[in-house]
Amino acid sequence: MKGGDIKVELKKLIFNRMKKLSLLVLLALTLGLKGQKGKTFPQMVGINLNDKIINLPFNNGKFTVIAIAYNKQAEDELKKWLNPLYNLFMKKDKGGSTFDMAEIYDVNFVFIPMISGFKKIVEDFKKGTDKEFWPYIMDTEKTDIKAIQKQLQIEDNKIPYFYVLDKSDIIIEALNGKYAEEKMDLLEEAVD
């Protein structure tokens, strides 16, 4: 082999190992959440940004997708998921395109910024959030955040968490962390 060929082969080898390592890291991050699968999602009561009461789980025979942030850092990361999740799972008014993926997925959807003092910043939050999202954002003012974290086995409150509940409100998928297409695919597969 020539020196150039060795460099190319070495780069391929390094790339393949990095790819495998990335997959292992993604798998390790989600393994901690696997223990939640098969359990009923904890009950929460809150109010959306339109001042309507929300009870979780919904108990209405539909799949449910829940996204939770436990602090400001996690909320910032959660916002990166907002548009992809909205576009995939939330039904829009018919003003736009004629084909809406949300028509395929008839699911409940809710974003939960479980941030202490959220009530104090809700008006600023509303100013920075499109009104279309308001019905899907839940303030859990009277919910015991620590108890929910314990029930859901949350170890790192600096990252967002995502859950898919089946029609009986059982957790069938649990993911966390930064946005990735692969993670969106897992959420979508769970409601198929």
C-alpha positions as CSV (number, residue, x, y, z in Angstrom):
1,M,0.0,0.0,0.0
2,K,1.1,3.5,-0.8
3,G,1.3,6.2,1.9
4,G,-1.9,7.9,0.4
5,D,-3.8,4.7,0.5
6,I,-2.9,4.0,4.1
7,K,-4.1,7.5,5.1
8,V,-7.4,6.9,3.3
9,E,-7.9,3.6,5.0
10,L,-6.9,5.0,8.4
11,K,-9.5,7.9,7.9
12,K,-12.2,5.3,7.1
13,L,-11.3,3.2,10.1
14,I,-11.4,6.3,12.4
15,F,-14.7,7.4,10.9
16,N,-16.3,4.0,11.4
17,R,-15.1,3.8,15.0
18,M,-16.4,7.3,15.7
19,K,-19.7,6.4,14.1
20,K,-19.9,3.2,16.3
21,L,-18.9,5.3,19.4
22,S,-21.6,7.8,18.7
23,L,-24.3,5.1,18.4
24,L,-23.0,3.6,21.7
25,V,-23.2,7.0,23.5
26,L,-26.8,7.5,22.2
27,L,-27.7,4.0,23.3
28,A,-26.2,4.6,26.8
29,L,-28.0,7.8,27.2
30,T,-31.4,6.2,26.5
31,L,-30.8,3.0,28.4
32,G,-31.4,4.7,31.7
33,L,-34.9,5.6,30.5
34,K,-35.7,2.1,29.4
35,G,-36.7,1.3,32.9
36,Q,-39.6,3.6,32.5
37,K,-41.1,1.7,29.7
38,G,-44.1,-0.3,30.6
39,K,-45.0,2.0,33.5
40,T,-48.0,4.4,33.7
41,F,-47.1,8.0,33.3
42,P,-47.5,10.0,36.6
43,Q,-50.6,12.2,37.1
44,M,-50.1,15.9,36.7
45,V,-52.6,18.8,36.6
46,G,-51.7,22.1,35.0
47,I,-52.9,24.9,32.8
48,N,-51.9,25.7,29.3
49,L,-51.0,29.2,28.0
50,N,-54.6,29.7,27.0
51,D,-55.6,29.2,30.7
52,K,-57.3,25.8,30.1
53,I,-56.9,23.0,32.6
54,I,-54.9,20.0,31.4
55,N,-54.9,16.6,33.2
56,L,-52.1,14.2,32.4
57,P,-52.4,11.5,31.4
58,F,-55.2,12.4,29.1
59,N,-57.1,9.1,29.3
60,N,-58.8,9.6,26.0
61,G,-57.7,6.5,24.0
62,K,-55.0,8.4,21.9
63,F,-51.3,8.1,21.9
64,T,-49.6,11.0,23.8
65,V,-46.3,12.7,23.2
66,I,-44.9,14.6,26.2
67,A,-41.8,16.8,26.2
68,I,-40.5,18.0,29.6
69,A,-37.8,20.5,30.7
70,Y,-36.8,20.7,34.3
71,N,-34.7,23.9,34.1
72,K,-33.8,26.8,31.8
73,Q,-30.9,25.0,30.2
74,A,-33.1,22.0,29.4
75,E,-35.8,24.4,28.2
76,D,-33.4,26.0,25.7
77,E,-32.6,22.5,24.3
78,L,-36.3,21.6,24.3
79,K,-37.1,24.6,22.1
80,K,-34.9,23.0,19.3
81,W,-37.4,20.1,19.3
82,L,-40.4,22.4,19.2
83,N,-40.8,22.9,15.4
84,P,-40.0,19.3,14.3
85,L,-42.4,17.9,16.9
86,Y,-45.1,20.5,16.1
87,N,-44.8,19.8,12.4
88,L,-45.0,16.0,12.9
89,F,-47.6,15.6,15.6
90,M,-49.8,18.8,15.9
91,K,-52.7,19.4,13.5
92,K,-52.5,22.8,11.9
93,D,-55.3,25.0,10.5
94,K,-56.0,24.3,6.8
95,G,-54.5,27.6,5.7
96,G,-51.2,26.1,4.6
97,S,-50.3,23.0,2.7
98,T,-52.9,20.5,1.6
99,F,-51.0,17.6,3.2
100,D,-50.5,17.6,6.9
101,M,-48.5,14.8,8.6
102,A,-50.4,15.5,11.8
103,E,-53.6,14.2,10.1
104,I,-51.9,10.8,10.0
105,Y,-51.0,11.0,13.7
106,D,-54.0,11.7,15.9
107,V,-52.1,12.2,19.1
108,N,-52.2,14.3,22.2
109,F,-49.2,16.5,22.6
110,V,-47.9,18.6,25.4
111,F,-44.7,20.6,26.3
112,I,-44.0,20.9,30.0
113,P,-41.5,23.5,31.2
114,M,-41.3,22.3,34.8
115,I,-39.3,25.3,35.9
116,S,-39.7,26.6,39.4
117,G,-41.1,30.2,39.2
118,F,-42.5,29.6,35.7
119,K,-45.7,31.5,36.8
120,K,-43.5,34.6,37.3
121,I,-42.1,34.5,33.8
122,V,-45.2,33.2,31.9
123,E,-46.0,36.6,30.3
124,D,-42.4,36.9,28.9
125,F,-42.6,33.2,27.8
126,K,-45.8,34.0,25.9
127,K,-44.2,37.0,24.2
128,G,-41.4,34.7,22.9
129,T,-43.7,31.9,21.9
130,D,-46.0,31.6,18.8
131,K,-49.7,31.6,19.8
132,E,-50.2,28.4,17.8
133,F,-48.1,26.6,20.5
134,W,-50.0,28.0,23.5
135,P,-52.6,25.1,23.8
136,Y,-49.7,22.6,23.9
137,I,-47.6,24.3,26.6
138,M,-48.5,23.3,30.2
139,D,-47.7,25.1,33.4
140,T,-47.6,22.6,36.3
141,E,-47.6,25.2,39.1
142,K,-49.1,22.9,41.7
143,T,-47.2,19.7,40.7
144,D,-44.4,18.4,43.0
145,I,-41.5,18.6,40.5
146,K,-39.2,16.5,42.8
147,A,-41.8,13.8,43.1
148,I,-42.3,13.6,39.3
149,Q,-38.5,13.5,38.8
150,K,-38.3,10.6,41.2
151,Q,-41.2,8.7,39.6
152,L,-39.7,9.2,36.1
153,Q,-36.2,8.4,37.3
154,I,-34.7,11.7,36.1
155,E,-31.0,11.8,36.9
156,D,-30.0,14.9,34.9
157,N,-32.4,17.9,35.0
158,K,-30.2,19.9,32.5
159,I,-31.6,17.9,29.5
160,P,-35.1,17.6,28.1
161,Y,-37.0,14.4,28.3
162,F,-39.5,12.9,25.8
163,Y,-42.2,10.3,26.4
164,V,-44.7,8.5,24.2
165,L,-47.7,7.0,26.0
166,D,-49.8,4.3,24.4
167,K,-53.6,4.6,24.3
168,S,-53.7,3.2,27.9
169,D,-51.2,5.9,29.1
170,I,-48.3,3.4,29.5
171,I,-44.9,4.7,28.6
172,I,-43.8,2.9,25.4
173,E,-40.9,5.2,24.4
174,A,-38.6,7.4,26.5
175,L,-35.8,9.6,25.2
176,N,-33.7,12.5,26.3
177,G,-31.1,15.0,25.3
178,K,-30.3,17.1,22.3
179,Y,-32.4,17.0,19.1
180,A,-31.4,14.3,16.6
181,E,-33.3,12.9,13.5
182,E,-32.7,9.4,14.9
183,K,-34.6,10.3,18.1
184,M,-37.5,11.9,16.1
185,D,-37.7,8.7,14.1
186,L,-38.0,6.7,17.3
187,L,-40.8,8.9,18.6
188,E,-42.6,8.6,15.2
189,E,-42.2,4.8,15.2
190,A,-43.7,4.6,18.6
191,V,-47.0,6.1,17.5
192,D,-47.2,4.1,14.2
